[in-house]
Amino acid sequence: MTLTGRTAIVTGASVGLGAAIAEHFAAAGASVMICARNAADLEAERKKIFAEQPGARVRSFAPLLQLDLRDHRRLLVVRHCRTKLRARHPRRIG
């Protein structure tokens, strides 16, 4: 499966399933935006993806936003981000 030209936003991307999904999307050619609660772990995952997949397009929200989706009010941040990205890239953001 190729995801070239597509953008993926992956929450919980610092460990476990979220990290595996981010790695898979990056390997498939997507531009991946990752976010998580722990900025240090998220940065480590971003570096890991770059080390394993040179040329991967992965950006981290870590310096700007530590996303904790256990707090339902934070979901508004995700929706706002998605709306802004969709406006910029209407064919890339589903």
PyMOL Python script that loads the backbone (N, CA, C, O; Angstrom):
from pymol import cmd

cmd.read_pdbstr("""\
ATOM      1  N   MET A   1       0.847  -1.171   0.000  1.00  0.00           N
ATOM      2  CA  MET A   1       0.000   0.000   0.000  1.00  0.00           C
ATOM      3  C   MET A   1       0.893   1.235   0.000  1.00  0.00           C
ATOM      4  O   MET A   1       1.844   1.323   0.776  1.00  0.00           O
ATOM      5  N   THR A   2       0.582   2.175  -0.865  1.00  0.00           N
ATOM      6  CA  THR A   2       1.338   3.420  -0.888  1.00  0.00           C
ATOM      7  C   THR A   2       0.486   4.567  -0.362  1.00  0.00           C
ATOM      8  O   THR A   2      -0.694   4.689  -0.690  1.00  0.00           O
ATOM      9  N   LEU A   3       1.101   5.390   0.449  1.00  0.00           N
ATOM     10  CA  LEU A   3       0.414   6.552   1.004  1.00  0.00           C
ATOM     11  C   LEU A   3       1.096   7.846   0.570  1.00  0.00           C
ATOM     12  O   LEU A   3       0.904   8.895   1.185  1.00  0.00           O
ATOM     13  N   THR A   4       1.887   7.763  -0.483  1.00  0.00           N
ATOM     14  CA  THR A   4       2.577   8.934  -0.993  1.00  0.00           C
ATOM     15  C   THR A   4       1.560  10.012  -1.334  1.00  0.00           C
ATOM     16  O   THR A   4       0.549   9.747  -1.985  1.00  0.00           O
ATOM     17  N   GLY A   5       1.843  11.237  -0.883  1.00  0.00           N
ATOM     18  CA  GLY A   5       0.941  12.342  -1.132  1.00  0.00           C
ATOM     19  C   GLY A   5      -0.159  12.488  -0.099  1.00  0.00           C
ATOM     20  O   GLY A   5      -0.974  13.407  -0.187  1.00  0.00           O
ATOM     21  N   ARG A   6      -0.192  11.599   0.874  1.00  0.00           N
ATOM     22  CA  ARG A   6      -1.216  11.647   1.933  1.00  0.00           C
ATOM     23  C   ARG A   6      -0.560  12.132   3.221  1.00  0.00           C
ATOM     24  O   ARG A   6       0.651  12.001   3.397  1.00  0.00           O
ATOM     25  N   THR A   7      -1.365  12.689   4.118  1.00  0.00           N
ATOM     26  CA  THR A   7      -0.882  13.139   5.423  1.00  0.00           C
ATOM     27  C   THR A   7      -1.631  12.375   6.497  1.00  0.00           C
ATOM     28  O   THR A   7      -2.853  12.236   6.435  1.00  0.00           O
ATOM     29  N   ALA A   8      -0.895  11.878   7.483  1.00  0.00           N
ATOM     30  CA  ALA A   8      -1.499  11.145   8.600  1.00  0.00           C
ATOM     31  C   ALA A   8      -1.153  11.850   9.901  1.00  0.00           C
ATOM     32  O   ALA A   8      -0.016  12.275  10.105  1.00  0.00           O
ATOM     33  N   ILE A   9      -2.136  11.969  10.774  1.00  0.00           N
ATOM     34  CA  ILE A   9      -1.916  12.474  12.128  1.00  0.00           C
ATOM     35  C   ILE A   9      -2.059  11.276  13.058  1.00  0.00           C
ATOM     36  O   ILE A   9      -3.110  10.637  13.104  1.00  0.00           O
ATOM     37  N   VAL A  10      -0.993  10.978  13.798  1.00  0.00           N
ATOM     38  CA  VAL A  10      -1.005   9.799  14.673  1.00  0.00           C
ATOM     39  C   VAL A  10      -0.864  10.258  16.115  1.00  0.00           C
ATOM     40  O   VAL A  10       0.137  10.870  16.488  1.00  0.00           O
ATOM     41  N   THR A  11      -1.876   9.956  16.926  1.00  0.00           N
ATOM     42  CA  THR A  11      -1.808  10.262  18.354  1.00  0.00           C
ATOM     43  C   THR A  11      -1.245   9.055  19.090  1.00  0.00           C
ATOM     44  O   THR A  11      -1.352   7.923  18.618  1.00  0.00           O
ATOM     45  N   GLY A  12      -0.653   9.300  20.236  1.00  0.00           N
ATOM     46  CA  GLY A  12      -0.060   8.206  21.000  1.00  0.00           C
ATOM     47  C   GLY A  12       1.127   7.590  20.283  1.00  0.00           C
ATOM     48  O   GLY A  12       1.401   6.399  20.427  1.00  0.00           O
ATOM     49  N   ALA A  13       1.834   8.413  19.503  1.00  0.00           N
ATOM     50  CA  ALA A  13       2.880   7.901  18.618  1.00  0.00           C
ATOM     51  C   ALA A  13       4.226   7.677  19.292  1.00  0.00           C
ATOM     52  O   ALA A  13       5.186   7.293  18.624  1.00  0.00           O
ATOM     53  N   SER A  14       4.320   7.906  20.587  1.00  0.00           N
ATOM     54  CA  SER A  14       5.626   7.764  21.238  1.00  0.00           C
ATOM     55  C   SER A  14       5.976   6.320  21.578  1.00  0.00           C
ATOM     56  O   SER A  14       7.157   5.986  21.682  1.00  0.00           O
ATOM     57  N   VAL A  15       4.978   5.456  21.753  1.00  0.00           N
ATOM     58  CA  VAL A  15       5.241   4.053  22.112  1.00  0.00           C
ATOM     59  C   VAL A  15       4.133   3.151  21.562  1.00  0.00           C
ATOM     60  O   VAL A  15       3.078   3.618  21.133  1.00  0.00           O
ATOM     61  N   GLY A  16       4.403   1.870  21.590  1.00  0.00           N
ATOM     62  CA  GLY A  16       3.378   0.867  21.309  1.00  0.00           C
ATOM     63  C   GLY A  16       2.724   0.959  19.948  1.00  0.00           C
ATOM     64  O   GLY A  16       3.385   1.186  18.935  1.00  0.00           O
ATOM     65  N   LEU A  17       1.415   0.780  19.942  1.00  0.00           N
ATOM     66  CA  LEU A  17       0.649   0.738  18.701  1.00  0.00           C
ATOM     67  C   LEU A  17       0.749   2.048  17.924  1.00  0.00           C
ATOM     68  O   LEU A  17       0.895   2.032  16.702  1.00  0.00           O
ATOM     69  N   GLY A  18       0.672   3.183  18.622  1.00  0.00           N
ATOM     70  CA  GLY A  18       0.788   4.475  17.937  1.00  0.00           C
ATOM     71  C   GLY A  18       2.122   4.621  17.231  1.00  0.00           C
ATOM     72  O   GLY A  18       2.174   5.111  16.103  1.00  0.00           O
ATOM     73  N   ALA A  19       3.203   4.203  17.879  1.00  0.00           N
ATOM     74  CA  ALA A  19       4.527   4.267  17.254  1.00  0.00           C
ATOM     75  C   ALA A  19       4.596   3.342  16.044  1.00  0.00           C
ATOM     76  O   ALA A  19       5.144   3.716  15.007  1.00  0.00           O
ATOM     77  N   ALA A  20       4.045   2.143  16.169  1.00  0.00           N
ATOM     78  CA  ALA A  20       4.046   1.191  15.049  1.00  0.00           C
ATOM     79  C   ALA A  20       3.256   1.736  13.865  1.00  0.00           C
ATOM     80  O   ALA A  20       3.664   1.571  12.715  1.00  0.00           O
ATOM     81  N   ILE A  21       2.132   2.380  14.141  1.00  0.00           N
ATOM     82  CA  ILE A  21       1.328   2.963  13.063  1.00  0.00           C
ATOM     83  C   ILE A  21       2.099   4.093  12.379  1.00  0.00           C
ATOM     84  O   ILE A  21       2.119   4.175  11.151  1.00  0.00           O
ATOM     85  N   ALA A  22       2.728   4.957  13.164  1.00  0.00           N
ATOM     86  CA  ALA A  22       3.517   6.054  12.592  1.00  0.00           C
ATOM     87  C   ALA A  22       4.645   5.516  11.720  1.00  0.00           C
ATOM     88  O   ALA A  22       4.899   6.042  10.636  1.00  0.00           O
ATOM     89  N   GLU A  23       5.320   4.472  12.187  1.00  0.00           N
ATOM     90  CA  GLU A  23       6.400   3.857  11.406  1.00  0.00           C
ATOM     91  C   GLU A  23       5.862   3.275  10.102  1.00  0.00           C
ATOM     92  O   GLU A  23       6.472   3.442   9.046  1.00  0.00           O
ATOM     93  N   HIS A  24       4.735   2.600  10.175  1.00  0.00           N
ATOM     94  CA  HIS A  24       4.131   1.986   8.979  1.00  0.00           C
ATOM     95  C   HIS A  24       3.725   3.056   7.967  1.00  0.00           C
ATOM     96  O   HIS A  24       4.012   2.927   6.777  1.00  0.00           O
ATOM     97  N   PHE A  25       3.061   4.105   8.434  1.00  0.00           N
ATOM     98  CA  PHE A  25       2.641   5.174   7.525  1.00  0.00           C
ATOM     99  C   PHE A  25       3.845   5.851   6.878  1.00  0.00           C
ATOM    100  O   PHE A  25       3.822   6.150   5.684  1.00  0.00           O
ATOM    101  N   ALA A  26       4.897   6.093   7.663  1.00  0.00           N
ATOM    102  CA  ALA A  26       6.105   6.710   7.111  1.00  0.00           C
ATOM    103  C   ALA A  26       6.738   5.808   6.054  1.00  0.00           C
ATOM    104  O   ALA A  26       7.168   6.282   5.003  1.00  0.00           O
ATOM    105  N   ALA A  27       6.793   4.515   6.335  1.00  0.00           N
ATOM    106  CA  ALA A  27       7.364   3.566   5.376  1.00  0.00           C
ATOM    107  C   ALA A  27       6.541   3.504   4.091  1.00  0.00           C
ATOM    108  O   ALA A  27       7.077   3.231   3.017  1.00  0.00           O
ATOM    109  N   ALA A  28       5.239   3.759   4.208  1.00  0.00           N
ATOM    110  CA  ALA A  28       4.352   3.716   3.043  1.00  0.00           C
ATOM    111  C   ALA A  28       4.368   5.038   2.273  1.00  0.00           C
ATOM    112  O   ALA A  28       3.682   5.175   1.261  1.00  0.00           O
ATOM    113  N   GLY A  29       5.153   6.013   2.752  1.00  0.00           N
ATOM    114  CA  GLY A  29       5.323   7.258   2.019  1.00  0.00           C
ATOM    115  C   GLY A  29       4.488   8.431   2.478  1.00  0.00           C
ATOM    116  O   GLY A  29       4.553   9.500   1.872  1.00  0.00           O
ATOM    117  N   ALA A  30       3.706   8.265   3.529  1.00  0.00           N
ATOM    118  CA  ALA A  30       2.876   9.368   4.016  1.00  0.00           C
ATOM    119  C   ALA A  30       3.720  10.424   4.711  1.00  0.00           C
ATOM    120  O   ALA A  30       4.794  10.132   5.238  1.00  0.00           O
ATOM    121  N   SER A  31       3.230  11.635   4.706  1.00  0.00           N
ATOM    122  CA  SER A  31       3.771  12.681   5.560  1.00  0.00           C
ATOM    123  C   SER A  31       3.076  12.488   6.903  1.00  0.00           C
ATOM    124  O   SER A  31       1.851  12.570   6.982  1.00  0.00           O
ATOM    125  N   VAL A  32       3.846  12.232   7.962  1.00  0.00           N
ATOM    126  CA  VAL A  32       3.264  11.832   9.248  1.00  0.00           C
ATOM    127  C   VAL A  32       3.485  12.923  10.285  1.00  0.00           C
ATOM    128  O   VAL A  32       4.601  13.405  10.475  1.00  0.00           O
ATOM    129  N   MET A  33       2.415  13.297  10.944  1.00  0.00           N
ATOM    130  CA  MET A  33       2.473  14.237  12.055  1.00  0.00           C
ATOM    131  C   MET A  33       2.176  13.439  13.313  1.00  0.00           C
ATOM    132  O   MET A  33       1.118  12.821  13.433  1.00  0.00           O
ATOM    133  N   ILE A  34       3.114  13.457  14.247  1.00  0.00           N
ATOM    134  CA  ILE A  34       2.976  12.631  15.448  1.00  0.00           C
ATOM    135  C   ILE A  34       2.775  13.503  16.685  1.00  0.00           C
ATOM    136  O   ILE A  34       3.322  14.601  16.786  1.00  0.00           O
ATOM    137  N   CYS A  35       1.985  12.993  17.617  1.00  0.00           N
ATOM    138  CA  CYS A  35       1.784  13.681  18.886  1.00  0.00           C
ATOM    139  C   CYS A  35       1.563  12.646  19.985  1.00  0.00           C
ATOM    140  O   CYS A  35       1.146  11.518  19.725  1.00  0.00           O
ATOM    141  N   ALA A  36       1.851  13.055  21.216  1.00  0.00           N
ATOM    142  CA  ALA A  36       1.733  12.164  22.369  1.00  0.00           C
ATOM    143  C   ALA A  36       1.837  12.997  23.647  1.00  0.00           C
ATOM    144  O   ALA A  36       2.082  14.202  23.600  1.00  0.00           O
ATOM    145  N   ARG A  37       1.646  12.334  24.783  1.00  0.00           N
ATOM    146  CA  ARG A  37       1.749  13.019  26.075  1.00  0.00           C
ATOM    147  C   ARG A  37       3.188  13.360  26.426  1.00  0.00           C
ATOM    148  O   ARG A  37       3.451  14.424  26.986  1.00  0.00           O
ATOM    149  N   ASN A  38       4.114  12.480  26.107  1.00  0.00           N
ATOM    150  CA  ASN A  38       5.496  12.635  26.549  1.00  0.00           C
ATOM    151  C   ASN A  38       6.367  13.146  25.409  1.00  0.00           C
ATOM    152  O   ASN A  38       6.653  12.413  24.462  1.00  0.00           O
ATOM    153  N   ALA A  39       6.785  14.397  25.502  1.00  0.00           N
ATOM    154  CA  ALA A  39       7.560  15.030  24.432  1.00  0.00           C
ATOM    155  C   ALA A  39       8.913  14.353  24.208  1.00  0.00           C
ATOM    156  O   ALA A  39       9.348  14.213  23.065  1.00  0.00           O
ATOM    157  N   ALA A  40       9.576  13.936  25.276  1.00  0.00           N
ATOM    158  CA  ALA A  40      10.894  13.299  25.128  1.00  0.00           C
ATOM    159  C   ALA A  40      10.779  11.955  24.404  1.00  0.00           C
ATOM    160  O   ALA A  40      11.576  11.654  23.517  1.00  0.00           O
ATOM    161  N   ASP A  41       9.784  11.150  24.787  1.00  0.00           N
ATOM    162  CA  ASP A  41       9.583   9.862  24.113  1.00  0.00           C
ATOM    163  C   ASP A  41       9.172  10.065  22.662  1.00  0.00           C
ATOM    164  O   ASP A  41       9.569   9.295  21.787  1.00  0.00           O
ATOM    165  N   LEU A  42       8.378  11.101  22.405  1.00  0.00           N
ATOM    166  CA  LEU A  42       7.937  11.380  21.041  1.00  0.00           C
ATOM    167  C   LEU A  42       9.121  11.768  20.162  1.00  0.00           C
ATOM    168  O   LEU A  42       9.225  11.317  19.021  1.00  0.00           O
ATOM    169  N   GLU A  43      10.001  12.592  20.686  1.00  0.00           N
ATOM    170  CA  GLU A  43      11.194  12.985  19.938  1.00  0.00           C
ATOM    171  C   GLU A  43      12.085  11.780  19.674  1.00  0.00           C
ATOM    172  O   GLU A  43      12.663  11.665  18.593  1.00  0.00           O
ATOM    173  N   ALA A  44      12.204  10.885  20.639  1.00  0.00           N
ATOM    174  CA  ALA A  44      12.994   9.663  20.439  1.00  0.00           C
ATOM    175  C   ALA A  44      12.390   8.810  19.321  1.00  0.00           C
ATOM    176  O   ALA A  44      13.122   8.248  18.506  1.00  0.00           O
ATOM    177  N   GLU A  45      11.075   8.713  19.280  1.00  0.00           N
ATOM    178  CA  GLU A  45      10.406   7.944  18.216  1.00  0.00           C
ATOM    179  C   GLU A  45      10.611   8.606  16.859  1.00  0.00           C
ATOM    180  O   GLU A  45      10.842   7.919  15.864  1.00  0.00           O
ATOM    181  N   ARG A  46      10.529   9.923  16.808  1.00  0.00           N
ATOM    182  CA  ARG A  46      10.757  10.639  15.550  1.00  0.00           C
ATOM    183  C   ARG A  46      12.167  10.362  15.023  1.00  0.00           C
ATOM    184  O   ARG A  46      12.351  10.106  13.833  1.00  0.00           O
ATOM    185  N   LYS A  47      13.157  10.414  15.914  1.00  0.00           N
ATOM    186  CA  LYS A  47      14.539  10.135  15.520  1.00  0.00           C
ATOM    187  C   LYS A  47      14.705   8.683  15.071  1.00  0.00           C
ATOM    188  O   LYS A  47      15.451   8.402  14.133  1.00  0.00           O
ATOM    189  N   LYS A  48      14.012   7.769  15.738  1.00  0.00           N
ATOM    190  CA  LYS A  48      14.071   6.353  15.370  1.00  0.00           C
ATOM    191  C   LYS A  48      13.533   6.150  13.944  1.00  0.00           C
ATOM    192  O   LYS A  48      14.130   5.428  13.145  1.00  0.00           O
ATOM    193  N   ILE A  49      12.413   6.787  13.641  1.00  0.00           N
ATOM    194  CA  ILE A  49      11.839   6.661  12.301  1.00  0.00           C
ATOM    195  C   ILE A  49      12.819   7.197  11.267  1.00  0.00           C
ATOM    196  O   ILE A  49      13.036   6.560  10.236  1.00  0.00           O
ATOM    197  N   PHE A  50      13.414   8.359  11.526  1.00  0.00           N
ATOM    198  CA  PHE A  50      14.389   8.921  10.588  1.00  0.00           C
ATOM    199  C   PHE A  50      15.601   8.009  10.415  1.00  0.00           C
ATOM    200  O   PHE A  50      16.115   7.857   9.307  1.00  0.00           O
ATOM    201  N   ALA A  51      16.055   7.407  11.508  1.00  0.00           N
ATOM    202  CA  ALA A  51      17.219   6.513  11.427  1.00  0.00           C
ATOM    203  C   ALA A  51      16.916   5.270  10.598  1.00  0.00           C
ATOM    204  O   ALA A  51      17.761   4.808   9.832  1.00  0.00           O
ATOM    205  N   GLU A  52      15.713   4.730  10.752  1.00  0.00           N
ATOM    206  CA  GLU A  52      15.336   3.513  10.038  1.00  0.00           C
ATOM    207  C   GLU A  52      14.859   3.785   8.612  1.00  0.00           C
ATOM    208  O   GLU A  52      14.936   2.919   7.740  1.00  0.00           O
ATOM    209  N   GLN A  53      14.358   5.019   8.389  1.00  0.00           N
ATOM    210  CA  GLN A  53      13.789   5.355   7.087  1.00  0.00           C
ATOM    211  C   GLN A  53      14.276   6.736   6.647  1.00  0.00           C
ATOM    212  O   GLN A  53      13.539   7.717   6.739  1.00  0.00           O
ATOM    213  N   PRO A  54      15.514   6.806   6.171  1.00  0.00           N
ATOM    214  CA  PRO A  54      16.031   8.108   5.724  1.00  0.00           C
ATOM    215  C   PRO A  54      15.096   8.707   4.679  1.00  0.00           C
ATOM    216  O   PRO A  54      14.625   8.013   3.778  1.00  0.00           O
ATOM    217  N   GLY A  55      14.839   9.978   4.810  1.00  0.00           N
ATOM    218  CA  GLY A  55      13.947  10.645   3.875  1.00  0.00           C
ATOM    219  C   GLY A  55      12.489  10.626   4.297  1.00  0.00           C
ATOM    220  O   GLY A  55      11.638  11.190   3.609  1.00  0.00           O
ATOM    221  N   ALA A  56      12.191   9.982   5.420  1.00  0.00           N
ATOM    222  CA  ALA A  56      10.807   9.953   5.909  1.00  0.00           C
ATOM    223  C   ALA A  56      10.358  11.379   6.228  1.00  0.00           C
ATOM    224  O   ALA A  56      11.153  12.216   6.655  1.00  0.00           O
ATOM    225  N   ARG A  57       9.092  11.629   6.015  1.00  0.00           N
ATOM    226  CA  ARG A  57       8.522  12.949   6.319  1.00  0.00           C
ATOM    227  C   ARG A  57       7.703  12.814   7.603  1.00  0.00           C
ATOM    228  O   ARG A  57       6.531  12.439   7.579  1.00  0.00           O
ATOM    229  N   VAL A  58       8.357  13.131   8.728  1.00  0.00           N
ATOM    230  CA  VAL A  58       7.716  13.005  10.039  1.00  0.00           C
ATOM    231  C   VAL A  58       7.940  14.297  10.800  1.00  0.00           C
ATOM    232  O   VAL A  58       9.071  14.762  10.945  1.00  0.00           O
ATOM    233  N   ARG A  59       6.850  14.869  11.284  1.00  0.00           N
ATOM    234  CA  ARG A  59       6.929  16.073  12.110  1.00  0.00           C
ATOM    235  C   ARG A  59       6.281  15.790  13.451  1.00  0.00           C
ATOM    236  O   ARG A  59       5.308  15.043  13.557  1.00  0.00           O
ATOM    237  N   SER A  60       6.846  16.404  14.459  1.00  0.00           N
ATOM    238  CA  SER A  60       6.352  16.199  15.819  1.00  0.00           C
ATOM    239  C   SER A  60       5.690  17.470  16.339  1.00  0.00           C
ATOM    240  O   SER A  60       6.175  18.578  16.110  1.00  0.00           O
ATOM    241  N   PHE A  61       4.572  17.291  17.045  1.00  0.00           N
ATOM    242  CA  PHE A  61       3.922  18.409  17.714  1.00  0.00           C
ATOM    243  C   PHE A  61       4.554  18.666  19.083  1.00  0.00           C
ATOM    244  O   PHE A  61       4.149  19.591  19.786  1.00  0.00           O
ATOM    245  N   ALA A  62       5.533  17.862  19.462  1.00  0.00           N
ATOM    246  CA  ALA A  62       6.055  17.892  20.831  1.00  0.00           C
ATOM    247  C   ALA A  62       6.471  19.260  21.348  1.00  0.00           C
ATOM    248  O   ALA A  62       6.085  19.605  22.465  1.00  0.00           O
ATOM    249  N   PRO A  63       7.224  20.054  20.618  1.00  0.00           N
ATOM    250  CA  PRO A  63       7.624  21.329  21.217  1.00  0.00           C
ATOM    251  C   PRO A  63       6.440  22.261  21.470  1.00  0.00           C
ATOM    252  O   PRO A  63       6.498  23.099  22.370  1.00  0.00           O
ATOM    253  N   LEU A  64       5.376  22.126  20.696  1.00  0.00           N
ATOM    254  CA  LEU A  64       4.251  23.034  20.790  1.00  0.00           C
ATOM    255  C   LEU A  64       3.109  22.500  21.635  1.00  0.00           C
ATOM    256  O   LEU A  64       2.375  23.273  22.250  1.00  0.00           O
ATOM    257  N   LEU A  65       2.956  21.185  21.670  1.00  0.00           N
ATOM    258  CA  LEU A  65       1.757  20.619  22.269  1.00  0.00           C
ATOM    259  C   LEU A  65       2.044  19.229  22.814  1.00  0.00           C
ATOM    260  O   LEU A  65       2.459  18.343  22.067  1.00  0.00           O
ATOM    261  N   GLN A  66       1.830  19.036  24.081  1.00  0.00           N
ATOM    262  CA  GLN A  66       1.870  17.698  24.652  1.00  0.00           C
ATOM    263  C   GLN A  66       0.424  17.259  24.762  1.00  0.00           C
ATOM    264  O   GLN A  66      -0.341  17.802  25.559  1.00  0.00           O
ATOM    265  N   LEU A  67       0.058  16.290  23.974  1.00  0.00           N
ATOM    266  CA  LEU A  67      -1.336  15.913  23.810  1.00  0.00           C
ATOM    267  C   LEU A  67      -1.715  14.760  24.725  1.00  0.00           C
ATOM    268  O   LEU A  67      -1.201  13.649  24.593  1.00  0.00           O
ATOM    269  N   ASP A  68      -2.610  15.038  25.643  1.00  0.00           N
ATOM    270  CA  ASP A  68      -3.123  14.018  26.551  1.00  0.00           C
ATOM    271  C   ASP A  68      -4.609  13.853  26.265  1.00  0.00           C
ATOM    272  O   ASP A  68      -5.428  14.652  26.720  1.00  0.00           O
ATOM    273  N   LEU A  69      -4.955  12.813  25.508  1.00  0.00           N
ATOM    274  CA  LEU A  69      -6.341  12.616  25.096  1.00  0.00           C
ATOM    275  C   LEU A  69      -7.210  12.030  26.203  1.00  0.00           C
ATOM    276  O   LEU A  69      -8.405  11.812  26.002  1.00  0.00           O
ATOM    277  N   ARG A  70      -6.620  11.773  27.372  1.00  0.00           N
ATOM    278  CA  ARG A  70      -7.444  11.346  28.507  1.00  0.00           C
ATOM    279  C   ARG A  70      -8.351  12.492  28.956  1.00  0.00           C
ATOM    280  O   ARG A  70      -9.397  12.273  29.567  1.00  0.00           O
ATOM    281  N   ASP A  71      -7.928  13.718  28.640  1.00  0.00           N
ATOM    282  CA  ASP A  71      -8.726  14.900  28.945  1.00  0.00           C
ATOM    283  C   ASP A  71      -9.541  15.227  27.688  1.00  0.00           C
ATOM    284  O   ASP A  71      -8.979  15.664  26.684  1.00  0.00           O
ATOM    285  N   HIS A  72     -10.843  15.021  27.739  1.00  0.00           N
ATOM    286  CA  HIS A  72     -11.680  15.174  26.553  1.00  0.00           C
ATOM    287  C   HIS A  72     -11.610  16.578  25.945  1.00  0.00           C
ATOM    288  O   HIS A  72     -11.880  16.744  24.755  1.00  0.00           O
ATOM    289  N   ARG A  73     -11.255  17.579  26.735  1.00  0.00           N
ATOM    290  CA  ARG A  73     -11.147  18.944  26.199  1.00  0.00           C
ATOM    291  C   ARG A  73     -10.008  19.046  25.191  1.00  0.00           C
ATOM    292  O   ARG A  73     -10.036  19.905  24.309  1.00  0.00           O
ATOM    293  N   ARG A  74      -9.010  18.179  25.316  1.00  0.00           N
ATOM    294  CA  ARG A  74      -7.887  18.183  24.381  1.00  0.00           C
ATOM    295  C   ARG A  74      -8.305  17.704  22.996  1.00  0.00           C
ATOM    296  O   ARG A  74      -7.640  18.014  22.007  1.00  0.00           O
ATOM    297  N   LEU A  75      -9.388  16.960  22.917  1.00  0.00           N
ATOM    298  CA  LEU A  75      -9.874  16.512  21.608  1.00  0.00           C
ATOM    299  C   LEU A  75     -10.215  17.702  20.717  1.00  0.00           C
ATOM    300  O   LEU A  75     -10.120  17.614  19.493  1.00  0.00           O
ATOM    301  N   LEU A  76     -10.610  18.806  21.329  1.00  0.00           N
ATOM    302  CA  LEU A  76     -10.889  20.006  20.550  1.00  0.00           C
ATOM    303  C   LEU A  76      -9.639  20.496  19.837  1.00  0.00           C
ATOM    304  O   LEU A  76      -9.719  21.022  18.726  1.00  0.00           O
ATOM    305  N   VAL A  77      -8.484  20.326  20.472  1.00  0.00           N
ATOM    306  CA  VAL A  77      -7.216  20.718  19.856  1.00  0.00           C
ATOM    307  C   VAL A  77      -6.965  19.857  18.617  1.00  0.00           C
ATOM    308  O   VAL A  77      -6.554  20.368  17.575  1.00  0.00           O
ATOM    309  N   VAL A  78      -7.211  18.558  18.732  1.00  0.00           N
ATOM    310  CA  VAL A  78      -7.014  17.654  17.602  1.00  0.00           C
ATOM    311  C   VAL A  78      -7.960  18.043  16.464  1.00  0.00           C
ATOM    312  O   VAL A  78      -7.545  18.119  15.307  1.00  0.00           O
ATOM    313  N   ARG A  79      -9.202  18.283  16.787  1.00  0.00           N
ATOM    314  CA  ARG A  79     -10.173  18.676  15.748  1.00  0.00           C
ATOM    315  C   ARG A  79      -9.773  19.986  15.082  1.00  0.00           C
ATOM    316  O   ARG A  79      -9.872  20.120  13.863  1.00  0.00           O
ATOM    317  N   HIS A  80      -9.323  20.948  15.875  1.00  0.00           N
ATOM    318  CA  HIS A  80      -8.899  22.237  15.330  1.00  0.00           C
ATOM    319  C   HIS A  80      -7.709  22.040  14.386  1.00  0.00           C
ATOM    320  O   HIS A  80      -7.676  22.602  13.291  1.00  0.00           O
ATOM    321  N   CYS A  81      -6.755  21.252  14.812  1.00  0.00           N
ATOM    322  CA  CYS A  81      -5.574  20.970  13.997  1.00  0.00           C
ATOM    323  C   CYS A  81      -5.987  20.306  12.682  1.00  0.00           C
ATOM    324  O   CYS A  81      -5.516  20.688  11.611  1.00  0.00           O
ATOM    325  N   ARG A  82      -6.853  19.328  12.771  1.00  0.00           N
ATOM    326  CA  ARG A  82      -7.318  18.627  11.578  1.00  0.00           C
ATOM    327  C   ARG A  82      -8.039  19.576  10.629  1.00  0.00           C
ATOM    328  O   ARG A  82      -7.842  19.498   9.417  1.00  0.00           O
ATOM    329  N   THR A  83      -8.861  20.459  11.152  1.00  0.00           N
ATOM    330  CA  THR A  83      -9.585  21.425  10.329  1.00  0.00           C
ATOM    331  C   THR A  83      -8.614  22.343   9.594  1.00  0.00           C
ATOM    332  O   THR A  83      -8.787  22.614   8.406  1.00  0.00           O
ATOM    333  N   LYS A  84      -7.590  22.821  10.305  1.00  0.00           N
ATOM    334  CA  LYS A  84      -6.598  23.694   9.678  1.00  0.00           C
ATOM    335  C   LYS A  84      -5.816  22.945   8.601  1.00  0.00           C
ATOM    336  O   LYS A  84      -5.555  23.487   7.527  1.00  0.00           O
ATOM    337  N   LEU A  85      -5.442  21.694   8.895  1.00  0.00           N
ATOM    338  CA  LEU A  85      -4.703  20.913   7.904  1.00  0.00           C
ATOM    339  C   LEU A  85      -5.564  20.604   6.690  1.00  0.00           C
ATOM    340  O   LEU A  85      -5.083  20.646   5.558  1.00  0.00           O
ATOM    341  N   ARG A  86      -6.825  20.295   6.918  1.00  0.00           N
ATOM    342  CA  ARG A  86      -7.732  19.990   5.808  1.00  0.00           C
ATOM    343  C   ARG A  86      -7.889  21.225   4.905  1.00  0.00           C
ATOM    344  O   ARG A  86      -7.951  21.095   3.682  1.00  0.00           O
ATOM    345  N   ALA A  87      -7.952  22.420   5.508  1.00  0.00           N
ATOM    346  CA  ALA A  87      -8.068  23.635   4.712  1.00  0.00           C
ATOM    347  C   ALA A  87      -6.834  23.851   3.844  1.00  0.00           C
ATOM    348  O   ALA A  87      -6.931  24.339   2.718  1.00  0.00           O
ATOM    349  N   ARG A  88      -5.682  23.486   4.375  1.00  0.00           N
ATOM    350  CA  ARG A  88      -4.429  23.636   3.618  1.00  0.00           C
ATOM    351  C   ARG A  88      -4.244  22.555   2.570  1.00  0.00           C
ATOM    352  O   ARG A  88      -3.726  22.816   1.484  1.00  0.00           O
ATOM    353  N   HIS A  89      -4.667  21.344   2.895  1.00  0.00           N
ATOM    354  CA  HIS A  89      -4.436  20.181   2.037  1.00  0.00           C
ATOM    355  C   HIS A  89      -5.731  19.405   1.858  1.00  0.00           C
ATOM    356  O   HIS A  89      -5.841  18.293   2.373  1.00  0.00           O
ATOM    357  N   PRO A  90      -6.715  19.947   1.149  1.00  0.00           N
ATOM    358  CA  PRO A  90      -8.036  19.294   1.096  1.00  0.00           C
ATOM    359  C   PRO A  90      -8.029  17.890   0.521  1.00  0.00           C
ATOM    360  O   PRO A  90      -8.872  17.075   0.896  1.00  0.00           O
ATOM    361  N   ARG A  91      -7.107  17.583  -0.372  1.00  0.00           N
ATOM    362  CA  ARG A  91      -7.093  16.251  -0.967  1.00  0.00           C
ATOM    363  C   ARG A  91      -6.259  15.265  -0.147  1.00  0.00           C
ATOM    364  O   ARG A  91      -6.303  14.061  -0.397  1.00  0.00           O
ATOM    365  N   ARG A  92      -5.522  15.755   0.802  1.00  0.00           N
ATOM    366  CA  ARG A  92      -4.622  14.883   1.570  1.00  0.00           C
ATOM    367  C   ARG A  92      -5.185  14.472   2.914  1.00  0.00           C
ATOM    368  O   ARG A  92      -4.856  13.399   3.420  1.00  0.00           O
ATOM    369  N   ILE A  93      -6.024  15.304   3.496  1.00  0.00           N
ATOM    370  CA  ILE A  93      -6.539  15.030   4.832  1.00  0.00           C
ATOM    371  C   ILE A  93      -7.966  14.522   4.706  1.00  0.00           C
ATOM    372  O   ILE A  93      -8.844  15.231   4.215  1.00  0.00           O
ATOM    373  N   GLY A  94      -8.196  13.270   5.158  1.00  0.00           N
ATOM    374  CA  GLY A  94      -9.524  12.696   5.044  1.00  0.00           C
ATOM    375  C   GLY A  94     -10.405  13.015   6.219  1.00  0.00           C
ATOM    376  O   GLY A  94     -11.561  12.593   6.257  1.00  0.00           O
TER     377      GLY A  94
END
""", "prot")
cmd.dss("prot")
cmd.show_as("cartoon", "prot")
cmd.util.cbc("prot")
cmd.orient("prot")
